Amino acid sequence: MVKAGPSAFHVGTLYSSEEIQAALNVGNAGGIRMSISDDGTVRRAAILTSDPTARQLSENPYHDRIENDILVYTGAGREGEQTLGGVNKRLPQQLDADFPAYGFVLVGSRRDDSIGPKRWKFLGLLEYLRHYPDTQSDTGGKVRKVWLFEMRIHSKPESVLVSGDRAIAEKVLKESRKANKQTGEDREIGQSPLIVPGVGVEFDPVEIESIRGRLLAKPAERFEHFVKDLLLCTGFVNVTVTKFSQDGGVDVNAYASASMWPVEKMLVQVQAKRWLHTVGRKEVAELRGSLEPFARGAVVTTSHYSKAAVVEAASAGRAPIVLVDGYSLARIVRRAGLKVD
């Protein structure tokens, strides 16, 4: 006999898998668990993830991540090519259906008996932002296609009554969409030079994905210093890293060397984003607003850019911002011969 689950979920409180299943009427397995109505629509969803330790992240840089208030979640299917089918196709339906999606994070290993069954911490309600195809190296070293989902974590309200979760979710989603004003361009990924074997590929795609993976595994502060090393390695001089987390949008300053004679001494200011989630319009605009007079700006990331970010970077009448995504960055690193520790 299945025991009744809690009537409400409280942010920061621990729950067992059985309690989540019983209270939300979802399945008992998998990271994406759905409660489906008789008419085939989603009643509610539960997303179960884990926040990686430094060791886990070094072993698997594509591990689900919580970056600020964004959860980056790899779709269902841990081996082989992923498809946008099954439960994966259900998450984007929140845009129209406004169903509540509960987020939980594992606080300890399932093998740790000292924790007990209540090891899933409630993060809050989740808001679907976007999904897009990406590539990852699997355990066998082969590059495979996956689907990444980005969801905003809402820790307010701190308590969600299950019997009234639909109304609560509708209010949270409506207020968030109004405040963040996300458009279709924000949800779409801008054009990116994805590595396609046999089509103008300069380097082995497995090697490029391996480099990108190691960059993703770096701590954010160390990534800024790596960007500094890369700039020095590719001909820039007087390269300095600004104070971490107090840079006003600029992470690295560099000057064009004499070998770049048409633009010698030009200041280039770089924003470095060691992210798995998408860089949006906000970050590009923030960097442009932080640039010193006559400086050129660039954003360097291990992830992707939204279409809105690409449009913002090339806005007419404004200083253009150079965008370097994770694949381009990995190729630059490989071309420069810089070792990624």
VOPAGU-2260 file (C-alpha; in pm, 1 decimal, decimal comma):
REM VOPAGU-2260
SITE   aa  ch    i         X         Y         Z
SITE  MET   A    0       0,0       0,0       0,0
SITE  VAL   A    1     141,2     339,6    -100,7
SITE  LYS   A    2     144,4     589,8     183,4
SITE  ALA   A    3      -2,7     933,4     130,2
SITE  GLY   A    4     256,7    1196,9      52,7
SITE  PRO   A    5     290,2    1542,6     205,8
SITE  SER   A    6      15,3    1794,0     133,1
SITE  ALA   A    7     270,9    2067,7      61,6
SITE  PHE   A    8     636,6    2100,3     -32,4
SITE  HIS   A    9     863,0    2350,3     143,1
SITE  VAL   A   10    1178,8    2494,5     -17,3
SITE  GLY   A   11    1492,0    2354,6     148,2
SITE  THR   A   12    1309,3    2058,5     308,5
SITE  LEU   A   13    1412,2    1699,8     238,8
SITE  TYR   A   14    1172,6    1439,0     100,7
SITE  SER   A   15    1192,8    1075,4       1,9
SITE  SER   A   16    1134,5     950,7    -350,9
SITE  GLU   A   17     826,2     769,0    -224,9
SITE  GLU   A   18     681,5    1089,5     -78,9
SITE  ILE   A   19     738,1    1273,8    -406,7
SITE  GLN   A   20     575,1     993,5    -602,0
SITE  ALA   A   21     272,0     969,4    -374,0
SITE  ALA   A   22     208,6    1343,2    -330,7
SITE  LEU   A   23     254,0    1442,8    -694,9
SITE  ASN   A   24     116,3    1122,4    -850,1
SITE  VAL   A   25     426,2    1079,9   -1067,4
SITE  GLY   A   26     637,6     778,4   -1154,9
SITE  ASN   A   27     902,1     632,9    -927,5
SITE  ALA   A   28    1194,9     621,9   -1168,9
SITE  GLY   A   29    1389,2     856,6   -1393,9
SITE  GLY   A   30    1489,9    1218,1   -1360,3
SITE  ILE   A   31    1181,1    1354,9   -1538,3
SITE  ARG   A   32     860,6    1225,6   -1380,3
SITE  MET   A   33     520,8    1324,7   -1513,3
SITE  SER   A   34     165,6    1312,7   -1388,9
SITE  ILE   A   35     -58,4    1280,2   -1695,1
SITE  SER   A   36    -432,3    1351,2   -1705,7
SITE  ASP   A   37    -682,4    1118,6   -1872,4
SITE  ASP   A   38    -687,5    1347,5   -2176,2
SITE  GLY   A   39    -309,7    1309,7   -2220,6
SITE  THR   A   40    -209,6    1654,5   -2091,9
SITE  VAL   A   41      52,1    1711,9   -1823,1
SITE  ARG   A   42     -97,4    1766,3   -1478,4
SITE  ARG   A   43     238,3    1833,3   -1310,2
SITE  ALA   A   44     604,3    1731,8   -1336,6
SITE  ALA   A   45     887,5    1651,1   -1099,8
SITE  ILE   A   46    1247,8    1708,1   -1210,1
SITE  LEU   A   47    1506,5    1526,0   -1000,1
SITE  THR   A   48    1870,4    1620,2   -1037,3
SITE  SER   A   49    2193,2    1630,6    -836,4
SITE  ASP   A   50    2443,6    1906,9    -779,8
SITE  PRO   A   51    2787,0    1764,9    -864,7
SITE  THR   A   52    3085,4    1772,6    -636,1
SITE  ALA   A   53    3414,0    1906,5    -772,7
SITE  ARG   A   54    3529,8    1550,7    -831,8
SITE  GLN   A   55    3209,6    1450,3   -1009,9
SITE  LEU   A   56    3231,4    1762,5   -1225,1
SITE  SER   A   57    3588,9    1683,9   -1325,4
SITE  GLU   A   58    3482,9    1331,3   -1419,0
SITE  ASN   A   59    3170,0    1445,4   -1602,5
SITE  PRO   A   60    3169,0    1817,9   -1695,4
SITE  TYR   A   61    2827,5    1772,6   -1858,4
SITE  HIS   A   62    2670,9    1678,8   -1527,1
SITE  ASP   A   63    2346,0    1866,3   -1461,2
SITE  ARG   A   64    2430,3    2203,0   -1310,9
SITE  ILE   A   65    2265,1    2472,3   -1105,9
SITE  GLU   A   66    2419,7    2801,5   -1220,0
SITE  ASN   A   67    2282,3    3096,5   -1022,6
SITE  ASP   A   68    1904,3    3043,2   -1048,9
SITE  ILE   A   69    1921,5    2833,9   -1367,5
SITE  LEU   A   70    1905,5    2454,5   -1375,9
SITE  VAL   A   71    2072,3    2304,7   -1684,1
SITE  TYR   A   72    1927,9    1958,7   -1727,5
SITE  THR   A   73    2030,3    1689,7   -1974,7
SITE  GLY   A   74    1728,1    1512,5   -2119,5
SITE  ALA   A   75    1636,6    1150,6   -2062,9
SITE  GLY   A   76    1860,5     888,3   -2222,9
SITE  ARG   A   77    2210,5     837,3   -2085,3
SITE  GLU   A   78    2349,7     634,5   -2373,6
SITE  GLY   A   79    2344,3     685,3   -2748,4
SITE  GLU   A   80    2172,5     964,3   -2940,3
SITE  GLN   A   81    1893,3    1139,6   -2753,8
SITE  THR   A   82    1566,1    1226,7   -2923,9
SITE  LEU   A   83    1310,6    1492,8   -2846,6
SITE  GLY   A   84    1047,7    1233,9   -2768,9
SITE  GLY   A   85     892,5    1074,6   -2464,0
SITE  VAL   A   86     918,8    1283,7   -2148,6
SITE  ASN   A   87    1173,1    1513,3   -2317,4
SITE  LYS   A   88     904,2    1661,0   -2543,1
SITE  ARG   A   89     675,6    1727,2   -2244,8
SITE  LEU   A   90     882,2    1996,1   -2071,2
SITE  PRO   A   91     843,0    2265,9   -2343,4
SITE  GLN   A   92     465,3    2219,6   -2321,4
SITE  GLN   A   93     474,1    2424,8   -2001,3
SITE  LEU   A   94     489,1    2737,2   -2221,6
SITE  ASP   A   95     125,6    2679,7   -2317,6
SITE  ALA   A   96      -8,4    2459,5   -2038,6
SITE  ASP   A   97     146,9    2639,2   -1735,8
SITE  PHE   A   98     163,2    2313,9   -1539,5
SITE  PRO   A   99     362,4    2312,8   -1212,7
SITE  ALA   A  100     710,1    2160,3   -1234,0
SITE  TYR   A  101     871,2    2072,4    -901,6
SITE  GLY   A  102    1251,3    2075,9    -875,3
SITE  PHE   A  103    1445,3    1848,3    -640,3
SITE  VAL   A  104    1818,7    1802,6    -588,7
SITE  LEU   A  105    1987,6    1498,6    -436,0
SITE  VAL   A  106    2182,6    1592,6    -121,7
SITE  GLY   A  107    2381,6    1271,8     -83,0
SITE  SER   A  108    2474,8     947,8    -251,9
SITE  ARG   A  109    2208,2     681,6    -274,9
SITE  ARG   A  110    2469,9     446,6    -131,7
SITE  ASP   A  111    2507,8     653,6     186,2
SITE  ASP   A  112    2286,4     475,8     440,4
SITE  SER   A  113    2352,9     739,8     707,2
SITE  ILE   A  114    2135,4     995,9     528,5
SITE  GLY   A  115    1813,8     798,5     528,6
SITE  PRO   A  116    1539,7     792,2     263,9
SITE  LYS   A  117    1471,6    1167,1     277,5
SITE  ARG   A  118    1753,0    1289,3      54,7
SITE  TRP   A  119    1575,7    1499,2    -208,5
SITE  LYS   A  120    1576,8    1872,9    -128,6
SITE  PHE   A  121    1294,5    2079,1    -274,2
SITE  LEU   A  122    1436,2    2367,4    -479,7
SITE  GLY   A  123    1107,4    2531,9    -572,2
SITE  LEU   A  124     892,8    2548,8    -883,4
SITE  LEU   A  125    1070,4    2541,0   -1219,8
SITE  GLU   A  126    1004,2    2754,9   -1525,8
SITE  TYR   A  127    1093,7    2616,8   -1868,3
SITE  LEU   A  128    1315,4    2864,3   -2057,5
SITE  ARG   A  129    1454,7    2683,8   -2361,1
SITE  HIS   A  130    1585,1    2357,2   -2500,6
SITE  TYR   A  131    1838,5    2289,7   -2772,8
SITE  PRO   A  132    2059,7    2013,9   -2913,2
SITE  ASP   A  133    2414,9    1984,3   -2789,3
SITE  THR   A  134    2697,1    1732,9   -2814,3
SITE  GLN   A  135    2867,8    1540,1   -2537,3
SITE  SER   A  136    3130,1    1270,3   -2511,1
SITE  ASP   A  137    2988,6     950,2   -2366,1
SITE  THR   A  138    3175,3     703,9   -2144,0
SITE  GLY   A  139    3321,5     535,6   -2451,3
SITE  GLY   A  140    3466,6     861,8   -2581,4
SITE  LYS   A  141    3216,5     889,1   -2866,8
SITE  VAL   A  142    3043,7    1219,7   -2940,1
SITE  ARG   A  143    2667,3    1192,1   -2912,7
SITE  LYS   A  144    2374,7    1428,3   -2959,3
SITE  VAL   A  145    2180,5    1525,7   -2647,9
SITE  TRP   A  146    1906,7    1771,4   -2559,4
SITE  LEU   A  147    1966,8    2031,6   -2291,3
SITE  PHE   A  148    1686,4    2200,4   -2101,7
SITE  GLU   A  149    1724,9    2524,5   -1911,2
SITE  MET   A  150    1480,5    2603,4   -1631,7
SITE  ARG   A  151    1461,3    2895,2   -1392,8
SITE  ILE   A  152    1434,7    2799,3   -1025,2
SITE  HIS   A  153    1170,0    2989,5    -828,4
SITE  SER   A  154    1234,5    2961,4    -454,7
SITE  LYS   A  155     934,1    3186,2    -385,7
SITE  PRO   A  156     677,5    3096,8    -267,5
SITE  GLU   A  157     862,8    2892,6      -8,5
SITE  SER   A  158     566,6    2655,0      34,3
SITE  VAL   A  159     363,8    2496,8    -246,3
SITE  LEU   A  160      31,3    2337,1    -156,7
SITE  VAL   A  161     -15,7    2040,6    -389,6
SITE  SER   A  162    -394,0    2080,7    -408,8
SITE  GLY   A  163    -351,0    2437,4    -532,2
SITE  ASP   A  164     -26,1    2401,8    -726,8
SITE  ARG   A  165    -180,5    2479,5   -1066,0
SITE  ALA   A  166    -296,5    2827,1    -956,3
SITE  ILE   A  167      34,5    2889,5    -780,2
SITE  ALA   A  168     234,1    2790,0   -1088,6
SITE  GLU   A  169      23,2    3005,3   -1319,2
SITE  LYS   A  170      86,2    3309,9   -1097,7
SITE  VAL   A  171     461,0    3244,4   -1067,1
SITE  LEU   A  172     502,9    3190,3   -1441,4
SITE  LYS   A  173     296,3    3493,6   -1536,3
SITE  GLU   A  174     491,7    3726,1   -1306,0
SITE  SER   A  175     828,5    3584,4   -1416,7
SITE  ARG   A  176     751,6    3614,8   -1787,3
SITE  LYS   A  177     635,8    3970,8   -1737,7
SITE  ALA   A  178     948,7    4063,6   -1539,9
SITE  ASN   A  179    1195,8    3892,0   -1772,3
SITE  LYS   A  180    1012,7    3966,2   -2098,6
SITE  GLN   A  181    1145,1    3655,9   -2270,4
SITE  THR   A  182    1079,7    3650,4   -2645,2
SITE  GLY   A  183    1111,7    3379,4   -2906,1
SITE  GLU   A  184    1464,1    3504,6   -2980,2
SITE  ASP   A  185    1554,7    3451,6   -2614,9
SITE  ARG   A  186    1439,3    3091,1   -2632,3
SITE  GLU   A  187    1620,5    3012,7   -2957,5
SITE  ILE   A  188    1991,5    2940,1   -2984,3
SITE  GLY   A  189    2186,7    3160,7   -3225,0
SITE  GLN   A  190    2379,4    3013,3   -3514,1
SITE  SER   A  191    2681,1    2827,5   -3382,2
SITE  PRO   A  192    2961,2    2648,8   -3571,3
SITE  LEU   A  193    2873,4    2302,5   -3444,7
SITE  ILE   A  194    3128,7    2037,3   -3520,3
SITE  VAL   A  195    2998,1    1810,4   -3796,4
SITE  PRO   A  196    3232,8    1524,6   -3896,1
SITE  GLY   A  197    3344,2    1545,8   -4256,8
SITE  VAL   A  198    3211,2    1894,3   -4328,2
SITE  GLY   A  199    3499,3    2139,8   -4320,4
SITE  VAL   A  200    3621,1    2016,3   -3984,6
SITE  GLU   A  201    3967,9    2138,2   -3901,2
SITE  PHE   A  202    4016,9    1901,9   -3606,4
SITE  ASP   A  203    3879,3    1573,1   -3482,8
SITE  PRO   A  204    3534,3    1646,5   -3330,5
SITE  VAL   A  205    3603,4    1404,6   -3044,3
SITE  GLU   A  206    3917,6    1599,6   -2957,5
SITE  ILE   A  207    3732,1    1932,3   -2976,7
SITE  GLU   A  208    3454,6    1801,8   -2751,2
SITE  SER   A  209    3718,0    1672,8   -2509,7
SITE  ILE   A  210    3878,5    2018,4   -2489,4
SITE  ARG   A  211    3540,2    2183,1   -2435,6
SITE  GLY   A  212    3462,4    1931,7   -2162,4
SITE  ARG   A  213    3784,0    2009,6   -1976,4
SITE  LEU   A  214    3713,5    2382,5   -2002,0
SITE  LEU   A  215    3366,3    2325,0   -1858,6
SITE  ALA   A  216    3521,4    2142,7   -1564,3
SITE  LYS   A  217    3731,8    2442,2   -1463,3
SITE  PRO   A  218    3620,5    2660,2   -1170,6
SITE  ALA   A  219    3484,1    2992,7   -1295,3
SITE  GLU   A  220    3774,0    3196,7   -1155,2
SITE  ARG   A  221    4034,6    2964,8   -1306,1
SITE  PHE   A  222    3857,1    2987,0   -1639,7
SITE  GLU   A  223    3914,3    3363,7   -1643,7
SITE  HIS   A  224    4287,0    3305,7   -1596,0
SITE  PHE   A  225    4283,9    3046,5   -1872,2
SITE  VAL   A  226    4132,3    3305,2   -2107,3
SITE  LYS   A  227    4417,2    3535,9   -2005,8
SITE  ASP   A  228    4670,6    3263,6   -2095,7
SITE  LEU   A  229    4497,2    3206,4   -2428,9
SITE  LEU   A  230    4509,6    3576,2   -2515,5
SITE  LEU   A  231    4881,7    3587,8   -2434,1
SITE  CYS   A  232    4938,0    3273,3   -2637,4
SITE  THR   A  233    4765,4    3424,8   -2941,3
SITE  GLY   A  234    4958,6    3751,3   -2952,1
SITE  PHE   A  235    4802,7    3992,7   -2704,6
SITE  VAL   A  236    5011,4    4182,1   -2449,2
SITE  ASN   A  237    4961,8    4349,4   -2110,7
SITE  VAL   A  238    4684,5    4102,3   -2033,4
SITE  THR   A  239    4529,9    4132,0   -1686,3
SITE  VAL   A  240    4242,5    3965,9   -1503,9
SITE  THR   A  241    4009,2    4193,3   -1308,4
SITE  LYS   A  242    3906,6    4121,3    -949,7
SITE  PHE   A  243    3681,1    3817,6    -947,0
SITE  SER   A  244    3307,1    3891,8    -913,2
SITE  GLN   A  245    3369,0    4267,7    -893,3
SITE  ASP   A  246    3446,3    4342,5   -1255,8
SITE  GLY   A  247    3135,4    4522,2   -1376,8
SITE  GLY   A  248    3105,3    4285,6   -1673,5
SITE  VAL   A  249    3474,2    4288,2   -1776,9
SITE  ASP   A  250    3684,8    3990,5   -1669,4
SITE  VAL   A  251    4002,1    4030,9   -1875,9
SITE  ASN   A  252    4176,5    4331,9   -2032,1
SITE  ALA   A  253    4422,0    4281,8   -2320,3
SITE  TYR   A  254    4603,6    4498,1   -2575,0
SITE  ALA   A  255    4680,1    4418,2   -2936,9
SITE  SER   A  256    5051,4    4365,1   -2988,5
SITE  ALA   A  257    5277,8    4516,4   -3256,0
SITE  SER   A  258    5224,2    4203,4   -3468,1
SITE  MET   A  259    4863,6    4320,0   -3507,4
SITE  TRP   A  260    4995,3    4646,2   -3650,8
SITE  PRO   A  261    4670,4    4792,0   -3794,0
SITE  VAL   A  262    4514,1    4783,1   -3445,3
SITE  GLU   A  263    4827,5    4795,4   -3228,9
SITE  LYS   A  264    4758,9    4897,9   -2867,5
SITE  MET   A  265    4384,6    4864,0   -2911,0
SITE  LEU   A  266    4220,3    4762,5   -2583,0
SITE  VAL   A  267    4009,0    4446,7   -2593,0
SITE  GLN   A  268    3784,6    4379,2   -2292,8
SITE  VAL   A  269    3657,8    4027,1   -2243,6
SITE  GLN   A  270    3375,3    3877,5   -2043,1
SITE  ALA   A  271    3445,5    3509,8   -1964,6
SITE  LYS   A  272    3147,5    3281,8   -1895,5
SITE  ARG   A  273    3232,9    2929,0   -1787,2
SITE  TRP   A  274    2870,0    2830,3   -1821,1
SITE  LEU   A  275    2675,2    2531,5   -1935,6
SITE  HIS   A  276    2361,1    2741,7   -1974,1
SITE  THR   A  277    2303,0    2988,3   -2256,0
SITE  VAL   A  278    2449,5    3338,5   -2260,4
SITE  GLY   A  279    2168,2    3582,5   -2332,0
SITE  ARG   A  280    2108,8    3936,7   -2446,7
SITE  LYS   A  281    2154,9    4073,5   -2093,1
SITE  GLU   A  282    2518,4    3964,2   -2064,6
SITE  VAL   A  283    2610,9    4107,3   -2406,3
SITE  ALA   A  284    2445,0    4440,9   -2327,5
SITE  GLU   A  285    2610,3    4447,0   -1984,6
SITE  LEU   A  286    2955,0    4410,3   -2137,1
SITE  ARG   A  287    2890,9    4681,6   -2396,3
SITE  GLY   A  288    2786,0    4918,0   -2118,3
SITE  SER   A  289    3107,1    4843,3   -1926,8
SITE  LEU   A  290    3352,0    4905,2   -2211,7
SITE  GLU   A  291    3601,2    5186,7   -2187,1
SITE  PRO   A  292    3587,4    5447,0   -2467,1
SITE  PHE   A  293    3719,9    5307,1   -2799,4
SITE  ALA   A  294    3769,4    4956,9   -2654,0
SITE  ARG   A  295    3646,8    4646,1   -2836,2
SITE  GLY   A  296    3447,0    4385,4   -2648,8
SITE  ALA   A  297    3422,2    4006,8   -2665,6
SITE  VAL   A  298    3227,4    3743,9   -2476,7
SITE  VAL   A  299    3391,5    3402,4   -2443,6
SITE  THR   A  300    3186,8    3108,6   -2318,3
SITE  THR   A  301    3195,6    2731,4   -2296,9
SITE  SER   A  302    2826,0    2718,8   -2388,3
SITE  HIS   A  303    2604,2    2885,8   -2649,5
SITE  TYR   A  304    2437,0    3219,3   -2722,9
SITE  SER   A  305    2068,7    3287,4   -2757,1
SITE  LYS   A  306    1950,5    3432,4   -3086,5
SITE  ALA   A  307    1868,7    3751,6   -2894,3
SITE  ALA   A  308    2232,0    3772,4   -2778,6
SITE  VAL   A  309    2355,9    3733,5   -3136,5
SITE  VAL   A  310    2122,2    4012,5   -3251,0
SITE  GLU   A  311    2231,6    4235,3   -2962,6
SITE  ALA   A  312    2600,2    4180,1   -3041,1
SITE  ALA   A  313    2554,6    4306,1   -3397,4
SITE  SER   A  314    2306,4    4587,2   -3325,8
SITE  ALA   A  315    2331,5    4866,5   -3581,6
SITE  GLY   A  316    2479,4    5188,9   -3452,0
SITE  ARG   A  317    2645,7    5022,7   -3153,8
SITE  ALA   A  318    2995,0    4890,6   -3093,6
SITE  PRO   A  319    2993,6    4528,6   -3216,6
SITE  ILE   A  320    3065,8    4257,1   -2961,6
SITE  VAL   A  321    3258,4    3948,5   -3069,9
SITE  LEU   A  322    3095,8    3623,1   -2954,6
SITE  VAL   A  323    3302,2    3306,7   -2906,3
SITE  ASP   A  324    3102,2    2995,1   -2819,3
SITE  GLY   A  325    3229,4    2673,6   -2665,9
SITE  TYR   A  326    3306,9    2500,0   -2994,9
SITE  SER   A  327    3490,8    2797,0   -3142,8
SITE  LEU   A  328    3683,5    2838,3   -2818,3
SITE  ALA   A  329    3790,5    2474,2   -2819,4
SITE  ARG   A  330    3917,8    2507,4   -3176,7
SITE  ILE   A  331    4111,3    2824,7   -3088,6
SITE  VAL   A  332    4269,7    2642,5   -2794,6
SITE  ARG   A  333    4361,3    2347,1   -3015,9
SITE  ARG   A  334    4505,3    2571,6   -3286,8
SITE  ALA   A  335    4712,1    2762,2   -3031,3
SITE  GLY   A  336    4842,7    2437,4   -2880,1
SITE  LEU   A  337    4758,4    2555,0   -2527,6
SITE  LYS   A  338    4729,0    2273,6   -2278,2
SITE  VAL   A  339    4407,8    2248,4   -2076,9
SITE  ASP   A  340    4491,0    2110,3   -1732,9
